[in-house]
Amino acid sequence: MKAKIHPKYYTNCKVTCACGNTFTTGSVLPEIKVDICSACHPFFT
C-alpha cells in the first residue's frame, strides 16, 4: 500500500441513532449519526 494516501481508520467509531441507541463499529469517521437503526426500524421490531 502507498504511504500517506489512505484515510485514518477508527476502530471505535461511535454510531448514534435518533432514537438514542448507540453502538460502536469501525469506520474512517470518528463519529456517525443516523436516523434509523435496527432498534427503531419497523422491519426489525
mmJSON file of the N, C-alpha and C atoms, coordinates in Angstrom:
{"data_MODEL":{"atom_site":{
"group_PDB":["ATOM","ATOM","ATOM","ATOM","ATOM","ATOM","ATOM","ATOM","ATOM","ATOM","ATOM","ATOM","ATOM","ATOM","ATOM","ATOM","ATOM","ATOM","ATOM","ATOM","ATOM","ATOM","ATOM","ATOM","ATOM","ATOM","ATOM","ATOM","ATOM","ATOM","ATOM","ATOM","ATOM","ATOM","ATOM","ATOM","ATOM","ATOM","ATOM","ATOM","ATOM","ATOM","ATOM","ATOM","ATOM","ATOM","ATOM","ATOM","ATOM","ATOM","ATOM","ATOM","ATOM","ATOM","ATOM","ATOM","ATOM","ATOM","ATOM","ATOM","ATOM","ATOM","ATOM","ATOM","ATOM","ATOM","ATOM","ATOM","ATOM","ATOM","ATOM","ATOM","ATOM","ATOM","ATOM","ATOM","ATOM","ATOM","ATOM","ATOM","ATOM","ATOM","ATOM","ATOM","ATOM","ATOM","ATOM","ATOM","ATOM","ATOM","ATOM","ATOM","ATOM","ATOM","ATOM","ATOM","ATOM","ATOM","ATOM","ATOM","ATOM","ATOM","ATOM","ATOM","ATOM","ATOM","ATOM","ATOM","ATOM","ATOM","ATOM","ATOM","ATOM","ATOM","ATOM","ATOM","ATOM","ATOM","ATOM","ATOM","ATOM","ATOM","ATOM","ATOM","ATOM","ATOM","ATOM","ATOM","ATOM","ATOM","ATOM","ATOM","ATOM","ATOM","ATOM"],
"id":[1,2,3,4,5,6,7,8,9,10,11,12,13,14,15,16,17,18,19,20,21,22,23,24,25,26,27,28,29,30,31,32,33,34,35,36,37,38,39,40,41,42,43,44,45,46,47,48,49,50,51,52,53,54,55,56,57,58,59,60,61,62,63,64,65,66,67,68,69,70,71,72,73,74,75,76,77,78,79,80,81,82,83,84,85,86,87,88,89,90,91,92,93,94,95,96,97,98,99,100,101,102,103,104,105,106,107,108,109,110,111,112,113,114,115,116,117,118,119,120,121,122,123,124,125,126,127,128,129,130,131,132,133,134,135],
"type_symbol":["N","C","C","N","C","C","N","C","C","N","C","C","N","C","C","N","C","C","N","C","C","N","C","C","N","C","C","N","C","C","N","C","C","N","C","C","N","C","C","N","C","C","N","C","C","N","C","C","N","C","C","N","C","C","N","C","C","N","C","C","N","C","C","N","C","C","N","C","C","N","C","C","N","C","C","N","C","C","N","C","C","N","C","C","N","C","C","N","C","C","N","C","C","N","C","C","N","C","C","N","C","C","N","C","C","N","C","C","N","C","C","N","C","C","N","C","C","N","C","C","N","C","C","N","C","C","N","C","C","N","C","C","N","C","C"],
"label_atom_id":["N","CA","C","N","CA","C","N","CA","C","N","CA","C","N","CA","C","N","CA","C","N","CA","C","N","CA","C","N","CA","C","N","CA","C","N","CA","C","N","CA","C","N","CA","C","N","CA","C","N","CA","C","N","CA","C","N","CA","C","N","CA","C","N","CA","C","N","CA","C","N","CA","C","N","CA","C","N","CA","C","N","CA","C","N","CA","C","N","CA","C","N","CA","C","N","CA","C","N","CA","C","N","CA","C","N","CA","C","N","CA","C","N","CA","C","N","CA","C","N","CA","C","N","CA","C","N","CA","C","N","CA","C","N","CA","C","N","CA","C","N","CA","C","N","CA","C","N","CA","C","N","CA","C","N","CA","C"],
"label_alt_id":[null,null,null,null,null,null,null,null,null,null,null,null,null,null,null,null,null,null,null,null,null,null,null,null,null,null,null,null,null,null,null,null,null,null,null,null,null,null,null,null,null,null,null,null,null,null,null,null,null,null,null,null,null,null,null,null,null,null,null,null,null,null,null,null,null,null,null,null,null,null,null,null,null,null,null,null,null,null,null,null,null,null,null,null,null,null,null,null,null,null,null,null,null,null,null,null,null,null,null,null,null,null,null,null,null,null,null,null,null,null,null,null,null,null,null,null,null,null,null,null,null,null,null,null,null,null,null,null,null,null,null,null,null,null,null],
"label_comp_id":["MET","MET","MET","LYS","LYS","LYS","ALA","ALA","ALA","LYS","LYS","LYS","ILE","ILE","ILE","HIS","HIS","HIS","PRO","PRO","PRO","LYS","LYS","LYS","TYR","TYR","TYR","TYR","TYR","TYR","THR","THR","THR","ASN","ASN","ASN","CYS","CYS","CYS","LYS","LYS","LYS","VAL","VAL","VAL","THR","THR","THR","CYS","CYS","CYS","ALA","ALA","ALA","CYS","CYS","CYS","GLY","GLY","GLY","ASN","ASN","ASN","THR","THR","THR","PHE","PHE","PHE","THR","THR","THR","THR","THR","THR","GLY","GLY","GLY","SER","SER","SER","VAL","VAL","VAL","LEU","LEU","LEU","PRO","PRO","PRO","GLU","GLU","GLU","ILE","ILE","ILE","LYS","LYS","LYS","VAL","VAL","VAL","ASP","ASP","ASP","ILE","ILE","ILE","CYS","CYS","CYS","SER","SER","SER","ALA","ALA","ALA","CYS","CYS","CYS","HIS","HIS","HIS","PRO","PRO","PRO","PHE","PHE","PHE","PHE","PHE","PHE","THR","THR","THR"],
"label_asym_id":["A","A","A","A","A","A","A","A","A","A","A","A","A","A","A","A","A","A","A","A","A","A","A","A","A","A","A","A","A","A","A","A","A","A","A","A","A","A","A","A","A","A","A","A","A","A","A","A","A","A","A","A","A","A","A","A","A","A","A","A","A","A","A","A","A","A","A","A","A","A","A","A","A","A","A","A","A","A","A","A","A","A","A","A","A","A","A","A","A","A","A","A","A","A","A","A","A","A","A","A","A","A","A","A","A","A","A","A","A","A","A","A","A","A","A","A","A","A","A","A","A","A","A","A","A","A","A","A","A","A","A","A","A","A","A"],
"label_entity_id":["1","1","1","1","1","1","1","1","1","1","1","1","1","1","1","1","1","1","1","1","1","1","1","1","1","1","1","1","1","1","1","1","1","1","1","1","1","1","1","1","1","1","1","1","1","1","1","1","1","1","1","1","1","1","1","1","1","1","1","1","1","1","1","1","1","1","1","1","1","1","1","1","1","1","1","1","1","1","1","1","1","1","1","1","1","1","1","1","1","1","1","1","1","1","1","1","1","1","1","1","1","1","1","1","1","1","1","1","1","1","1","1","1","1","1","1","1","1","1","1","1","1","1","1","1","1","1","1","1","1","1","1","1","1","1"],
"label_seq_id":[1,1,1,2,2,2,3,3,3,4,4,4,5,5,5,6,6,6,7,7,7,8,8,8,9,9,9,10,10,10,11,11,11,12,12,12,13,13,13,14,14,14,15,15,15,16,16,16,17,17,17,18,18,18,19,19,19,20,20,20,21,21,21,22,22,22,23,23,23,24,24,24,25,25,25,26,26,26,27,27,27,28,28,28,29,29,29,30,30,30,31,31,31,32,32,32,33,33,33,34,34,34,35,35,35,36,36,36,37,37,37,38,38,38,39,39,39,40,40,40,41,41,41,42,42,42,43,43,43,44,44,44,45,45,45],
"pdbx_PDB_ins_code":[null,null,null,null,null,null,null,null,null,null,null,null,null,null,null,null,null,null,null,null,null,null,null,null,null,null,null,null,null,null,null,null,null,null,null,null,null,null,null,null,null,null,null,null,null,null,null,null,null,null,null,null,null,null,null,null,null,null,null,null,null,null,null,null,null,null,null,null,null,null,null,null,null,null,null,null,null,null,null,null,null,null,null,null,null,null,null,null,null,null,null,null,null,null,null,null,null,null,null,null,null,null,null,null,null,null,null,null,null,null,null,null,null,null,null,null,null,null,null,null,null,null,null,null,null,null,null,null,null,null,null,null,null,null,null],
"Cartn_x":[0.835,0.0,0.88,0.439,1.179,1.006,2.049,2.012,1.318,0.624,0.013,-1.125,-1.758,-2.916,-4.2,-4.07,-5.226,-5.754,-7.081,-7.631,-7.376,-7.393,-7.217,-8.435,-8.211,-9.293,-9.513,-10.736,-11.087,-11.757,-11.153,-11.72,-12.878,-12.98,-14.054,-14.916,-15.483,-16.378,-17.714,-18.167,-19.429,-20.563,-21.551,-22.719,-23.888,-24.532,-25.651,-26.882,-27.984,-29.242,-30.114,-31.072,-32.005,-32.87,-33.07,-33.877,-33.112,-31.791,-30.973,-30.095,-30.297,-29.479,-28.069,-27.056,-25.664,-24.961,-23.998,-23.141,-21.841,-20.838,-19.536,-19.25,-18.505,-18.096,-16.781,-16.27,-15.068,-15.422,-14.755,-15.054,-13.897,-13.933,-12.954,-13.424,-14.61,-15.128,-15.111,-14.781,-14.738,-16.124,-17.135,-18.497,-19.499,-20.569,-21.603,-22.961,-23.816,-25.183,-26.138,-27.064,-28.009,-29.435,-30.384,-31.789,-32.521,-32.107,-32.789,-31.751,-32.055,-31.177,-32.018,-31.367,-32.095,-32.985,-32.764,-33.585,-34.911,-34.974,-36.183,-36.842,-36.2,-36.788,-37.93,-39.087,-40.236,-39.956,-39.062,-38.753,-38.157,-37.362,-36.688,-37.494,-38.558,-39.309,-40.432],
"Cartn_y":[-1.178,0.0,1.242,2.246,3.502,4.252,4.897,5.652,6.995,7.442,8.766,9.038,7.998,8.237,7.63,6.812,6.148,6.941,7.019,7.745,6.979,7.694,7.069,6.21,5.014,4.091,4.081,4.379,4.404,3.068,2.309,1.016,1.149,2.279,2.503,3.683,3.612,4.655,4.538,5.626,5.626,6.008,5.128,5.373,5.688,6.842,7.286,7.432,6.808,6.886,7.997,8.454,9.484,8.985,7.665,7.096,7.026,7.248,7.209,5.978,5.003,3.791,4.117,3.54,3.746,2.398,2.313,1.141,1.569,0.703,1.022,0.103,0.626,-0.117,0.461,-0.032,0.509,1.378,2.517,3.441,4.411,5.144,6.21,7.508,7.513,8.661,8.342,9.297,9.012,8.898,9.541,9.503,9.605,8.8,8.793,8.956,9.799,9.967,9.498,8.59,8.022,8.304,8.222,8.457,7.179,6.047,4.774,3.706,2.848,1.727,0.465,-0.633,-1.889,-1.891,-0.973,-0.904,-0.18,0.709,1.507,1.345,0.641,0.448,-0.573,-0.318,-1.221,-2.648,-2.82,-4.156,-5.045,-4.459,-5.231,-5.347,-4.592,-4.618,-5.614],
"Cartn_z":[0.0,0.0,0.0,-0.698,-0.74,0.586,1.006,2.26,2.057,3.078,3.178,2.182,1.613,0.746,1.315,2.358,2.937,4.129,4.304,5.453,6.75,7.844,9.154,9.457,9.998,10.324,11.83,12.264,13.677,14.017,14.917,15.288,16.266,16.956,17.922,17.493,16.308,15.817,16.542,17.144,17.876,16.926,16.805,15.963,16.89,16.666,17.487,16.611,17.016,16.273,16.863,16.086,16.546,17.698,17.796,18.886,20.204,20.158,21.359,21.466,20.614,20.621,20.133,20.785,20.373,20.279,19.374,19.26,18.61,18.653,18.073,16.89,15.95,14.768,14.266,13.179,12.571,11.381,11.226,10.136,9.95,8.856,8.645,9.289,9.871,10.613,12.105,12.965,14.4,15.037,14.439,14.987,13.843,13.913,12.882,13.555,12.984,13.472,12.377,12.748,11.787,12.235,11.283,11.582,11.972,11.422,11.659,11.965,12.945,13.272,13.46,13.773,13.948,15.191,16.126,17.335,17.104,16.104,15.93,14.559,13.627,12.303,12.4,11.781,11.896,11.399,10.464,9.956,11.043,11.944,12.979,14.267,14.427,15.691,15.678],
"occupancy":[1.0,1.0,1.0,1.0,1.0,1.0,1.0,1.0,1.0,1.0,1.0,1.0,1.0,1.0,1.0,1.0,1.0,1.0,1.0,1.0,1.0,1.0,1.0,1.0,1.0,1.0,1.0,1.0,1.0,1.0,1.0,1.0,1.0,1.0,1.0,1.0,1.0,1.0,1.0,1.0,1.0,1.0,1.0,1.0,1.0,1.0,1.0,1.0,1.0,1.0,1.0,1.0,1.0,1.0,1.0,1.0,1.0,1.0,1.0,1.0,1.0,1.0,1.0,1.0,1.0,1.0,1.0,1.0,1.0,1.0,1.0,1.0,1.0,1.0,1.0,1.0,1.0,1.0,1.0,1.0,1.0,1.0,1.0,1.0,1.0,1.0,1.0,1.0,1.0,1.0,1.0,1.0,1.0,1.0,1.0,1.0,1.0,1.0,1.0,1.0,1.0,1.0,1.0,1.0,1.0,1.0,1.0,1.0,1.0,1.0,1.0,1.0,1.0,1.0,1.0,1.0,1.0,1.0,1.0,1.0,1.0,1.0,1.0,1.0,1.0,1.0,1.0,1.0,1.0,1.0,1.0,1.0,1.0,1.0,1.0],
"B_iso_or_equiv":[0.0,0.0,0.0,0.0,0.0,0.0,0.0,0.0,0.0,0.0,0.0,0.0,0.0,0.0,0.0,0.0,0.0,0.0,0.0,0.0,0.0,0.0,0.0,0.0,0.0,0.0,0.0,0.0,0.0,0.0,0.0,0.0,0.0,0.0,0.0,0.0,0.0,0.0,0.0,0.0,0.0,0.0,0.0,0.0,0.0,0.0,0.0,0.0,0.0,0.0,0.0,0.0,0.0,0.0,0.0,0.0,0.0,0.0,0.0,0.0,0.0,0.0,0.0,0.0,0.0,0.0,0.0,0.0,0.0,0.0,0.0,0.0,0.0,0.0,0.0,0.0,0.0,0.0,0.0,0.0,0.0,0.0,0.0,0.0,0.0,0.0,0.0,0.0,0.0,0.0,0.0,0.0,0.0,0.0,0.0,0.0,0.0,0.0,0.0,0.0,0.0,0.0,0.0,0.0,0.0,0.0,0.0,0.0,0.0,0.0,0.0,0.0,0.0,0.0,0.0,0.0,0.0,0.0,0.0,0.0,0.0,0.0,0.0,0.0,0.0,0.0,0.0,0.0,0.0,0.0,0.0,0.0,0.0,0.0,0.0],
"pdbx_formal_charge":[null,null,null,null,null,null,null,null,null,null,null,null,null,null,null,null,null,null,null,null,null,null,null,null,null,null,null,null,null,null,null,null,null,null,null,null,null,null,null,null,null,null,null,null,null,null,null,null,null,null,null,null,null,null,null,null,null,null,null,null,null,null,null,null,null,null,null,null,null,null,null,null,null,null,null,null,null,null,null,null,null,null,null,null,null,null,null,null,null,null,null,null,null,null,null,null,null,null,null,null,null,null,null,null,null,null,null,null,null,null,null,null,null,null,null,null,null,null,null,null,null,null,null,null,null,null,null,null,null,null,null,null,null,null,null],
"auth_seq_id":[1,1,1,2,2,2,3,3,3,4,4,4,5,5,5,6,6,6,7,7,7,8,8,8,9,9,9,10,10,10,11,11,11,12,12,12,13,13,13,14,14,14,15,15,15,16,16,16,17,17,17,18,18,18,19,19,19,20,20,20,21,21,21,22,22,22,23,23,23,24,24,24,25,25,25,26,26,26,27,27,27,28,28,28,29,29,29,30,30,30,31,31,31,32,32,32,33,33,33,34,34,34,35,35,35,36,36,36,37,37,37,38,38,38,39,39,39,40,40,40,41,41,41,42,42,42,43,43,43,44,44,44,45,45,45],
"auth_comp_id":["MET","MET","MET","LYS","LYS","LYS","ALA","ALA","ALA","LYS","LYS","LYS","ILE","ILE","ILE","HIS","HIS","HIS","PRO","PRO","PRO","LYS","LYS","LYS","TYR","TYR","TYR","TYR","TYR","TYR","THR","THR","THR","ASN","ASN","ASN","CYS","CYS","CYS","LYS","LYS","LYS","VAL","VAL","VAL","THR","THR","THR","CYS","CYS","CYS","ALA","ALA","ALA","CYS","CYS","CYS","GLY","GLY","GLY","ASN","ASN","ASN","THR","THR","THR","PHE","PHE","PHE","THR","THR","THR","THR","THR","THR","GLY","GLY","GLY","SER","SER","SER","VAL","VAL","VAL","LEU","LEU","LEU","PRO","PRO","PRO","GLU","GLU","GLU","ILE","ILE","ILE","LYS","LYS","LYS","VAL","VAL","VAL","ASP","ASP","ASP","ILE","ILE","ILE","CYS","CYS","CYS","SER","SER","SER","ALA","ALA","ALA","CYS","CYS","CYS","HIS","HIS","HIS","PRO","PRO","PRO","PHE","PHE","PHE","PHE","PHE","PHE","THR","THR","THR"],
"auth_asym_id":["A","A","A","A","A","A","A","A","A","A","A","A","A","A","A","A","A","A","A","A","A","A","A","A","A","A","A","A","A","A","A","A","A","A","A","A","A","A","A","A","A","A","A","A","A","A","A","A","A","A","A","A","A","A","A","A","A","A","A","A","A","A","A","A","A","A","A","A","A","A","A","A","A","A","A","A","A","A","A","A","A","A","A","A","A","A","A","A","A","A","A","A","A","A","A","A","A","A","A","A","A","A","A","A","A","A","A","A","A","A","A","A","A","A","A","A","A","A","A","A","A","A","A","A","A","A","A","A","A","A","A","A","A","A","A"],
"auth_atom_id":["N","CA","C","N","CA","C","N","CA","C","N","CA","C","N","CA","C","N","CA","C","N","CA","C","N","CA","C","N","CA","C","N","CA","C","N","CA","C","N","CA","C","N","CA","C","N","CA","C","N","CA","C","N","CA","C","N","CA","C","N","CA","C","N","CA","C","N","CA","C","N","CA","C","N","CA","C","N","CA","C","N","CA","C","N","CA","C","N","CA","C","N","CA","C","N","CA","C","N","CA","C","N","CA","C","N","CA","C","N","CA","C","N","CA","C","N","CA","C","N","CA","C","N","CA","C","N","CA","C","N","CA","C","N","CA","C","N","CA","C","N","CA","C","N","CA","C","N","CA","C","N","CA","C","N","CA","C"],
"pdbx_PDB_model_num":[1,1,1,1,1,1,1,1,1,1,1,1,1,1,1,1,1,1,1,1,1,1,1,1,1,1,1,1,1,1,1,1,1,1,1,1,1,1,1,1,1,1,1,1,1,1,1,1,1,1,1,1,1,1,1,1,1,1,1,1,1,1,1,1,1,1,1,1,1,1,1,1,1,1,1,1,1,1,1,1,1,1,1,1,1,1,1,1,1,1,1,1,1,1,1,1,1,1,1,1,1,1,1,1,1,1,1,1,1,1,1,1,1,1,1,1,1,1,1,1,1,1,1,1,1,1,1,1,1,1,1,1,1,1,1]
}}}
